[in-house]
Amino acid sequence: MYLFGARLNLLPTFGLTTWKHYIMPVMSLAFYPTAYIIRLMRSSMLDVVGQDYMRTAKAKGLSQFVSMFKHALRNAILPVVTYVGPMITFTLTGSFVVEKIFTIPGLGGQFVGAITSRDYTLIMGTTIFLASLMIVMNVIVDIIYKIVDPRIKLN
């Protein structure tokens, strides 16, 4: 906010009236998870590419595009799917703070205001909502696991 909003005067620092108002809040929420997903996907792909079945696919004459997308990506995406489910919940929780910092009207301002005014009912309600969202996201991740890798059995 200090650099792009105050010093360079390129972006607005509060509210959501034009598309420029979305740039800094979205970047502040998306930067860390995106970087972590990229690192996780890269390390997972490097691990999968070194496996024996990838060398066998290359020796059989499969094109690099088919071997990467059909074989490697399917096995390398599982750690990313594991991370993305809870990450969505943590991003929503982080958006409470971002809403307060950028003075965006929403649940975040209410939640932070409830903490400062000790409104325990609203704090517990928001916490239960976030816990329920975490459970739902973990169930969705389990279902996506079954879609991505048919070897996984759901009981």
Summary of the structure (lengths in Angstrom):
residues: 155
radius of gyration: 21.1
end to end distance: 48.3
largest distance: 67.0
contacts: 400
relative contact order: 0.10
helix: 79%
strand: 0%
